[in-house]
Amino acid sequence: MANIKVFDMTGKETGTLELLDSVFGIEPNTVVMHEAVKAYLANRRQGTQSTLTRAEVSGGGKKPWRQKGTGRARQGSTRAPHWTHGGIALGPKPRSYAVSMNKKARKLAICSALSAKVAAGQLILIDGLNMAEVKTKTFKSFIDTFEAGKALVITPEVNKNVVLSARNIPGVKTTFSGVISVYDILKADKLLVDKEAALKIQEVYAK
C-alpha cells in the first residue's frame, strides 16, 4: 500500500495515510491516459461552426446574363462558390465531436494518472483543506507553502470558500472528488488533495 505523508495547511506534517495500490500504486498506462485526454478535449468542443451553402446565401435567383452570345462563360447564379459573396462549397456544418470511453478504460486512466503523480512525489495530502472565509491572499500562501505553481486542489465536496479563494490565482484549479479528470491531473504540477477526498476517490475507484 502507498504510504503518503499528510500535512496541514501550514505545511506541518501531521501523520501518514495508507492508500490502496490498486488506485494509487499501479503501473501507469500511458496509452489509456492519452486516449482519455483526447476524449476530454474532443468533448469540450462545441461543434457549432457553420458556413452557408449556395442554397442558403441570400440572392442569386436571377441568371447573371443570357446563356449564349456574350462571349463570357455561362453562369446560372451569382451565388455559386466561385463568385464573390457566393456560398461555401464543402464548408463546416454543426456536428458532434463527442468521444466515449468505456467504464474500465476511464477507471484505468484515472488510476494511472493518480499513480503517476504519487510515483513522482507530486501528490500531497492535506488534513482539513478548508477556508473559514474567502481570502485569496491566505490561499495563495497555502499554495506557496507547497511550492505548487500549477496546482489542482481537490476537496471532498464543493467548497465555496476554497473555490472563491482560488479562482483568481493563476495556474490553480479547484475541483472535488466526484469530478476529477485525467487531463486536469496530468496538467497540474502538484495535486493538493484533502485527506477525506483521497479516501472517497479510493472508495470509488477501488471497486
PASEBA-1860 file (N, C-alpha, C; in nm, 3 decimals):
! residues 207
1> MANIKVFD> 0.084/-0.121/0.000/0.000/0.000/0.000/0.087/0.126/0.000 ~ 0.041/0.228/-0.070/0.116/0.353/-0.077/0.101/0.429/0.055 ~ 0.213/0.460/0.116/0.214/0.530/0.244/0.252/0.676/0.217 ~ 0.156/0.768/0.229/0.178/0.906/0.190/0.167/0.998/0.312 ~ 0.260/1.092/0.318/0.260/1.187/0.429/0.139/1.280/0.420 ~ 0.091/1.320/0.538/-0.023/1.413/0.547/0.025/1.541/0.614 ~ -0.013/1.656/0.557/0.026/1.786/0.611/-0.097/1.869/0.642 ~ -0.079/1.968/0.730/-0.186/2.065/0.748/-0.162/2.179/0.650
9> MTGKETGT> -0.248/2.281/0.651/-0.239/2.387/0.551/-0.120/2.480/0.571 ~ -0.053/2.466/0.686/0.067/2.548/0.710/0.194/2.476/0.666 ~ 0.179/2.350/0.623/0.295/2.274/0.579/0.355/2.183/0.685 ~ 0.293/2.177/0.801/0.342/2.092/0.909/0.291/1.949/0.891 ~ 0.382/1.852/0.901/0.343/1.712/0.884/0.261/1.666/1.005 ~ 0.148/1.603/0.977/0.059/1.559/1.085/0.047/1.407/1.094 ~ 0.106/1.336/0.999/0.098/1.189/1.002/0.112/1.132/0.862 ~ 0.066/1.009/0.848/0.069/0.943/0.716/-0.064/0.874/0.692
17> LELLDSVF> -0.089/0.842/0.567/-0.212/0.772/0.529/-0.178/0.665/0.427 ~ -0.227/0.544/0.451/-0.204/0.435/0.358/-0.316/0.432/0.254 ~ -0.276/0.436/0.129/-0.373/0.433/0.019/-0.352/0.306/-0.063 ~ -0.459/0.255/-0.120/-0.453/0.129/-0.192/-0.367/0.139/-0.318 ~ -0.285/0.036/-0.338/-0.202/0.031/-0.459/-0.287/0.015/-0.585 ~ -0.407/-0.041/-0.570/-0.492/-0.063/-0.687/-0.542/0.068/-0.747 ~ -0.533/0.177/-0.670/-0.575/0.308/-0.718/-0.457/0.404/-0.731 ~ -0.368/0.403/-0.631/-0.259/0.500/-0.627/-0.122/0.439/-0.650
25> GIEPNTVV> -0.117/0.309/-0.683/0.015/0.248/-0.697/0.028/0.152/-0.814 ~ -0.051/0.171/-0.919/-0.042/0.080/-1.033/0.064/0.131/-1.132 ~ 0.099/0.047/-1.227/0.189/0.088/-1.335/0.108/0.174/-1.433 ~ 0.143/0.303/-1.447/0.063/0.391/-1.534/0.056/0.341/-1.678 ~ -0.064/0.341/-1.732/-0.087/0.301/-1.871/-0.095/0.429/-1.955 ~ 0.015/0.462/-2.022/0.022/0.589/-2.096/-0.073/0.591/-2.216 ~ -0.097/0.476/-2.276/-0.186/0.470/-2.393/-0.329/0.509/-2.353 ~ -0.377/0.451/-2.245/-0.513/0.479/-2.199/-0.525/0.624/-2.151
33> MHEAVKAY> -0.421/0.675/-2.084/-0.424/0.815/-2.040/-0.431/0.908/-2.161 ~ -0.357/0.875/-2.265/-0.359/0.955/-2.388/-0.499/0.956/-2.449 ~ -0.562/0.839/-2.452/-0.698/0.830/-2.506/-0.796/0.911/-2.422 ~ -0.778/0.909/-2.290/-0.867/0.984/-2.201/-0.853/1.134/-2.223 ~ -0.729/1.181/-2.241/-0.705/1.324/-2.265/-0.766/1.365/-2.399 ~ -0.747/1.282/-2.502/-0.805/1.313/-2.634/-0.958/1.320/-2.625 ~ -1.019/1.226/-2.553/-1.164/1.225/-2.539/-1.212/1.348/-2.463 ~ -1.139/1.387/-2.359/-1.176/1.504/-2.278/-1.174/1.630/-2.364
41> LANRRQGT> -1.066/1.649/-2.441/-1.054/1.768/-2.523/-1.156/1.769/-2.637 ~ -1.183/1.651/-2.694/-1.282/1.642/-2.800/-1.421/1.676/-2.748 ~ -1.452/1.629/-2.629/-1.585/1.651/-2.572/-1.607/1.796/-2.529 ~ -1.499/1.873/-2.519/-1.513/2.014/-2.485/-1.549/2.098/-2.608 ~ -1.532/2.042/-2.727/-1.560/2.117/-2.849/-1.711/2.133/-2.868 ~ -1.754/2.253/-2.900/-1.897/2.279/-2.915/-1.950/2.226/-3.047 ~ -1.870/2.233/-3.151/-1.914/2.184/-3.281/-2.024/2.270/-3.342 ~ -2.024/2.401/-3.314/-2.130/2.489/-3.364/-2.088/2.566/-3.489
49> QSTLTRAE> -1.967/2.540/-3.541/-1.922/2.613/-3.659/-2.014/2.582/-3.777 ~ -2.041/2.685/-3.859/-2.133/2.664/-3.970/-2.107/2.766/-4.081 ~ -2.111/2.720/-4.206/-2.099/2.808/-4.321/-2.224/2.793/-4.407 ~ -2.248/2.893/-4.493/-2.367/2.891/-4.578/-2.334/2.829/-4.713 ~ -2.416/2.737/-4.756/-2.401/2.680/-4.889/-2.465/2.774/-4.991 ~ -2.453/2.743/-5.119/-2.511/2.828/-5.222/-2.664/2.833/-5.211 ~ -2.722/2.731/-5.150/-2.868/2.729/-5.133/-2.912/2.820/-5.019 ~ -2.818/2.854/-4.928/-2.854/2.931/-4.809/-2.815/3.078/-4.819
57> VSGGGKKP> -2.728/3.113/-4.913/-2.686/3.253/-4.928/-2.799/3.334/-4.992 ~ -2.818/3.455/-4.942/-2.924/3.541/-4.995/-2.889/3.589/-5.136 ~ -2.989/3.589/-5.225/-2.969/3.640/-5.361/-2.939/3.528/-5.459 ~ -2.902/3.572/-5.582/-2.861/3.474/-5.683/-2.974/3.408/-5.758 ~ -3.094/3.460/-5.746/-3.206/3.395/-5.813/-3.211/3.421/-5.963 ~ -3.154/3.532/-6.003/-3.160/3.569/-6.145/-3.032/3.524/-6.217 ~ -3.047/3.475/-6.338/-2.932/3.438/-6.420/-2.855/3.566/-6.455 ~ -2.723/3.573/-6.428/-2.648/3.698/-6.447/-2.654/3.752/-6.589
65> WRQKGTGR> -2.641/3.667/-6.688/-2.652/3.707/-6.829/-2.702/3.588/-6.910 ~ -2.742/3.618/-7.033/-2.801/3.510/-7.112/-2.697/3.400/-7.141 ~ -2.747/3.285/-7.174/-2.663/3.166/-7.189/-2.561/3.183/-7.302 ~ -2.604/3.237/-7.416/-2.516/3.241/-7.533/-2.501/3.384/-7.587 ~ -2.393/3.404/-7.660/-2.378/3.528/-7.734/-2.302/3.638/-7.665 ~ -2.265/3.623/-7.541/-2.194/3.732/-7.471/-2.043/3.716/-7.480 ~ -1.994/3.598/-7.511/-1.850/3.574/-7.512/-1.796/3.537/-7.375 ~ -1.880/3.543/-7.276/-1.838/3.505/-7.141/-1.883/3.364/-7.108
73> ARQGSTRA> -1.823/3.309/-7.003/-1.861/3.174/-6.962/-2.005/3.174/-6.911 ~ -2.072/3.065/-6.934/-2.212/3.054/-6.891/-2.220/3.051/-6.739 ~ -2.315/3.124/-6.685/-2.336/3.131/-6.540/-2.485/3.120/-6.510 ~ -2.516/3.049/-6.404/-2.657/3.034/-6.370/-2.696/3.112/-6.246 ~ -2.593/3.150/-6.163/-2.624/3.219/-6.038/-2.500/3.295/-5.990 ~ -2.521/3.407/-5.926/-2.409/3.483/-5.869/-2.374/3.432/-5.729 ~ -2.439/3.327/-5.686/-2.413/3.274/-5.552/-2.343/3.137/-5.556 ~ -2.289/3.103/-5.674/-2.209/2.980/-5.686/-2.079/3.001/-5.608
81> PHWTHGGI> -2.014/2.894/-5.561/-1.896/2.906/-5.475/-1.781/2.988/-5.534 ~ -1.768/2.992/-5.666/-1.655/3.065/-5.724/-1.682/3.214/-5.739 ~ -1.801/3.258/-5.703/-1.834/3.401/-5.709/-1.806/3.467/-5.573 ~ -1.767/3.596/-5.579/-1.758/3.674/-5.455/-1.897/3.683/-5.393 ~ -1.905/3.665/-5.265/-2.032/3.662/-5.191/-2.114/3.536/-5.221 ~ -2.051/3.439/-5.287/-2.121/3.314/-5.314/-2.118/3.221/-5.193 ~ -2.184/3.107/-5.206/-2.188/3.009/-5.098/-2.053/2.939/-5.081 ~ -2.038/2.866/-4.972/-1.916/2.792/-4.944/-1.935/2.646/-4.983
89> ALGPKPRS> -1.842/2.595/-5.061/-1.851/2.454/-5.101/-1.780/2.367/-4.998 ~ -1.846/2.266/-4.951/-1.789/2.167/-4.859/-1.738/2.230/-4.729 ~ -1.804/2.337/-4.685/-1.764/2.403/-4.561/-1.813/2.329/-4.437 ~ -1.766/2.368/-4.319/-1.807/2.301/-4.196/-1.954/2.327/-4.161 ~ -2.016/2.229/-4.103/-2.153/2.238/-4.055/-2.158/2.188/-3.911 ~ -2.259/2.226/-3.834/-2.265/2.178/-3.695/-2.256/2.027/-3.685 ~ -2.174/1.980/-3.592/-2.157/1.837/-3.572/-2.111/1.811/-3.430 ~ -2.120/1.688/-3.388/-2.074/1.649/-3.255/-1.936/1.585/-3.265
97> YAVSMNKK> -1.847/1.629/-3.176/-1.712/1.572/-3.170/-1.699/1.472/-3.054 ~ -1.812/1.437/-2.994/-1.810/1.354/-2.873/-1.738/1.222/-2.895 ~ -1.654/1.189/-2.798/-1.582/1.060/-2.797/-1.613/0.992/-2.665 ~ -1.650/0.866/-2.670/-1.682/0.795/-2.547/-1.575/0.691/-2.515 ~ -1.557/0.668/-2.386/-1.466/0.562/-2.339/-1.547/0.469/-2.249 ~ -1.513/0.342/-2.252/-1.587/0.251/-2.165/-1.543/0.269/-2.020 ~ -1.622/0.217/-1.931/-1.603/0.241/-1.788/-1.467/0.190/-1.738 ~ -1.428/0.072/-1.784/-1.300/0.015/-1.739/-1.182/0.101/-1.784
105> ARKLAICS> -1.189/0.151/-1.907/-1.081/0.234/-1.959/-1.072/0.365/-1.883 ~ -1.187/0.425/-1.851/-1.187/0.551/-1.775/-1.127/0.529/-1.637 ~ -1.164/0.421/-1.573/-1.111/0.390/-1.440/-0.960/0.369/-1.445 ~ -0.914/0.294/-1.545/-0.771/0.268/-1.559/-0.694/0.397/-1.584 ~ -0.752/0.486/-1.663/-0.686/0.613/-1.694/-0.672/0.700/-1.569 ~ -0.778/0.708/-1.489/-0.774/0.787/-1.365/-0.671/0.730/-1.269 ~ -0.675/0.598/-1.249/-0.581/0.534/-1.157/-0.437/0.549/-1.205 ~ -0.418/0.542/-1.336/-0.285/0.559/-1.394/-0.232/0.700/-1.368
113> ALSAKVAA> -0.318/0.800/-1.387/-0.278/0.938/-1.366/-0.245/0.964/-1.219 ~ -0.329/0.914/-1.129/-0.304/0.932/-0.986/-0.176/0.861/-0.944 ~ -0.155/0.740/-0.996/-0.035/0.663/-0.961/0.090/0.731/-1.012 ~ 0.082/0.792/-1.131/0.197/0.864/-1.186/0.235/0.982/-1.097 ~ 0.135/1.051/-1.044/0.162/1.165/-0.956/0.222/1.119/-0.823 ~ 0.173/1.007/-0.771/0.228/0.954/-0.646/0.374/0.913/-0.668 ~ 0.400/0.844/-0.778/0.536/0.798/-0.808/0.633/0.915/-0.824 ~ 0.582/1.027/-0.874/0.667/1.145/-0.895/0.674/1.234/-0.771
121> GQLILIDG> 0.604/1.195/-0.665/0.603/1.275/-0.543/0.527/1.405/-0.557 ~ 0.428/1.406/-0.646/0.354/1.528/-0.675/0.212/1.526/-0.618 ~ 0.180/1.426/-0.538/0.050/1.422/-0.471/0.072/1.450/-0.323 ~ 0.009/1.555/-0.275/0.025/1.598/-0.136/-0.110/1.592/-0.067 ~ -0.115/1.520/0.044/-0.240/1.507/0.120/-0.246/1.617/0.225 ~ -0.363/1.679/0.234/-0.385/1.788/0.329/-0.491/1.745/0.430 ~ -0.462/1.764/0.555/-0.558/1.730/0.661/-0.644/1.853/0.690 ~ -0.768/1.849/0.645/-0.859/1.961/0.670/-0.836/2.077/0.576
129> LNMAEVKT> -0.848/2.050/0.446/-0.831/2.156/0.346/-0.960/2.238/0.342 ~ -0.956/2.353/0.407/-1.077/2.433/0.419/-1.040/2.579/0.438 ~ -1.134/2.667/0.411/-1.115/2.810/0.433/-1.231/2.863/0.516 ~ -1.200/2.930/0.626/-1.305/2.986/0.711/-1.374/3.103/0.644 ~ -1.301/3.171/0.555/-1.356/3.285/0.481/-1.290/3.291/0.344 ~ -1.350/3.369/0.256/-1.292/3.386/0.122/-1.175/3.482/0.132 ~ -1.054/3.428/0.114/-0.933/3.510/0.128/-0.827/3.459/0.032 ~ -0.812/3.528/-0.081/-0.718/3.484/-0.184/-0.574/3.487/-0.133
137> KTFKSFID> -0.538/3.589/-0.058/-0.402/3.602/-0.007/-0.365/3.484/0.083 ~ -0.457/3.444/0.169/-0.433/3.330/0.258/-0.418/3.201/0.179 ~ -0.503/3.183/0.077/-0.496/3.061/-0.003/-0.370/3.059/-0.088 ~ -0.327/3.176/-0.138/-0.202/3.185/-0.215/-0.085/3.146/-0.127 ~ -0.088/3.186/0.000/0.019/3.149/0.094/0.022/2.997/0.113 ~ -0.097/2.936/0.118/-0.105/2.789/0.130/-0.045/2.721/0.008 ~ -0.076/2.772/-0.111/-0.021/2.716/-0.235/0.131/2.730/-0.237 ~ 0.181/2.848/-0.197/0.326/2.873/-0.197/0.400/2.788/-0.095
145> TFEAGKAL> 0.332/2.750/0.013/0.394/2.666/0.115/0.441/2.534/0.056 ~ 0.364/2.483/-0.040/0.398/2.354/-0.102/0.462/2.372/-0.240 ~ 0.499/2.496/-0.271/0.567/2.528/-0.397/0.492/2.467/-0.516 ~ 0.361/2.485/-0.512/0.275/2.430/-0.618/0.235/2.542/-0.713 ~ 0.309/2.557/-0.822/0.278/2.661/-0.919/0.146/2.632/-0.988 ~ 0.146/2.528/-1.072/0.022/2.483/-1.136/-0.034/2.371/-1.049 ~ -0.137/2.402/-0.974/-0.188/2.306/-0.875/-0.334/2.272/-0.902 ~ -0.366/2.146/-0.875/-0.505/2.102/-0.876/-0.544/2.073/-0.732
153> VITPEVNK> -0.641/2.148/-0.682/-0.686/2.134/-0.544/-0.814/2.052/-0.543 ~ -0.812/1.941/-0.469/-0.927/1.850/-0.467/-0.984/1.843/-0.326 ~ -1.112/1.878/-0.312/-1.181/1.872/-0.184/-1.285/1.759/-0.188 ~ -1.333/1.714/-0.070/-1.433/1.605/-0.069/-1.563/1.644/-0.137 ~ -1.609/1.765/-0.112/-1.731/1.818/-0.173/-1.700/1.957/-0.226 ~ -1.797/2.015/-0.295/-1.778/2.152/-0.343/-1.766/2.244/-0.222 ~ -1.653/2.314/-0.214/-1.627/2.404/-0.102/-1.623/2.547/-0.155 ~ -1.729/2.621/-0.131/-1.744/2.755/-0.190/-1.630/2.847/-0.153
161> NVVLSARN> -1.589/2.846/-0.026/-1.482/2.936/0.017/-1.349/2.903/-0.050 ~ -1.322/2.774/-0.070/-1.198/2.732/-0.136/-1.203/2.773/-0.284 ~ -1.317/2.750/-0.347/-1.332/2.784/-0.489/-1.314/2.934/-0.511 ~ -1.379/3.017/-0.429/-1.371/3.162/-0.446/-1.233/3.216/-0.408 ~ -1.167/3.153/-0.312/-1.034/3.198/-0.271/-0.929/3.167/-0.377 ~ -0.952/3.059/-0.454/-0.851/3.014/-0.550/-0.874/3.064/-0.691 ~ -0.991/3.115/-0.721/-1.027/3.141/-0.861/-0.943/3.248/-0.929 ~ -0.883/3.339/-0.853/-0.802/3.445/-0.914/-0.652/3.416/-0.910
169> IPGVKTTF> -0.615/3.298/-0.867/-0.473/3.262/-0.861/-0.435/3.191/-0.991 ~ -0.344/3.248/-1.069/-0.306/3.186/-1.197/-0.249/3.046/-1.178 ~ -0.295/2.953/-1.262/-0.242/2.816/-1.258/-0.306/2.725/-1.156 ~ -0.399/2.777/-1.074/-0.462/2.696/-0.970/-0.606/2.664/-1.010 ~ -0.640/2.537/-1.003/-0.776/2.494/-1.035/-0.830/2.411/-0.919 ~ -0.958/2.428/-0.889/-1.021/2.351/-0.781/-1.126/2.258/-0.839 ~ -1.142/2.146/-0.773/-1.248/2.051/-0.808/-1.281/1.970/-0.684 ~ -1.370/1.874/-0.697/-1.399/1.789/-0.582/-1.390/1.642/-0.624
177> SGVISVYD> -1.392/1.555/-0.526/-1.360/1.414/-0.550/-1.453/1.346/-0.649 ~ -1.576/1.396/-0.664/-1.671/1.334/-0.756/-1.651/1.374/-0.900 ~ -1.569/1.478/-0.924/-1.546/1.526/-1.060/-1.396/1.549/-1.081 ~ -1.326/1.444/-1.117/-1.184/1.458/-1.148/-1.161/1.404/-1.288 ~ -1.065/1.464/-1.358/-1.036/1.421/-1.494/-0.887/1.395/-1.510 ~ -0.855/1.305/-1.601/-0.715/1.273/-1.630/-0.643/1.397/-1.681 ~ -0.711/1.475/-1.763/-0.650/1.596/-1.821/-0.605/1.692/-1.710 ~ -0.694/1.720/-1.614/-0.661/1.813/-1.506/-0.548/1.759/-1.417
185> ILKADKLL> -0.551/1.628/-1.392/-0.449/1.566/-1.307/-0.311/1.577/-1.372 ~ -0.303/1.543/-1.500/-0.175/1.545/-1.570/-0.125/1.687/-1.596 ~ -0.217/1.779/-1.613/-0.178/1.918/-1.642/-0.115/1.986/-1.521 ~ -0.158/1.946/-1.401/-0.109/2.010/-1.278/0.031/1.963/-1.242 ~ 0.110/2.056/-1.188/0.243/2.019/-1.138/0.230/1.940/-1.008 ~ 0.133/1.980/-0.926/0.111/1.910/-0.799/-0.038/1.899/-0.771 ~ -0.074/1.790/-0.703/-0.211/1.770/-0.658/-0.217/1.795/-0.508 ~ -0.297/1.890/-0.467/-0.319/1.915/-0.324/-0.456/1.857/-0.291
193> VDKEAALK> -0.454/1.741/-0.226/-0.577/1.664/-0.208/-0.613/1.656/-0.060 ~ -0.735/1.694/-0.028/-0.784/1.675/0.108/-0.783/1.526/0.141 ~ -0.745/1.493/0.261/-0.735/1.352/0.302/-0.866/1.279/0.283 ~ -0.977/1.344/0.317/-1.108/1.281/0.301/-1.143/1.262/0.153 ~ -1.099/1.356/0.069/-1.123/1.342/-0.074/-1.047/1.223/-0.130 ~ -0.924/1.201/-0.082/-0.844/1.087/-0.127/-0.912/0.955/-0.090 ~ -0.969/0.951/0.029/-1.039/0.829/0.072/-1.164/0.806/-0.012 ~ -1.233/0.914/-0.048/-1.353/0.900/-0.133/-1.315/0.851/-0.273
201> IQEVYAK> -1.208/0.907/-0.328/-1.160/0.863/-0.460/-1.125/0.716/-0.456 ~ -1.055/0.678/-0.350/-1.016/0.538/-0.333/-1.137/0.446/-0.324 ~ -1.238/0.490/-0.252/-1.360/0.411/-0.234/-1.430/0.386/-0.368 ~ -1.431/0.491/-0.453/-1.499/0.480/-0.583/-1.421/0.394/-0.681 ~ -1.290/0.418/-0.693/-1.212/0.354/-0.798/-1.148/0.222/-0.757 ~ -1.162/0.184/-0.631/-1.110/0.054/-0.589/-1.207/-0.058/-0.620 ~ -1.330/-0.024/-0.659/-1.433/-0.126/-0.685/-1.402/-0.202/-0.813
END
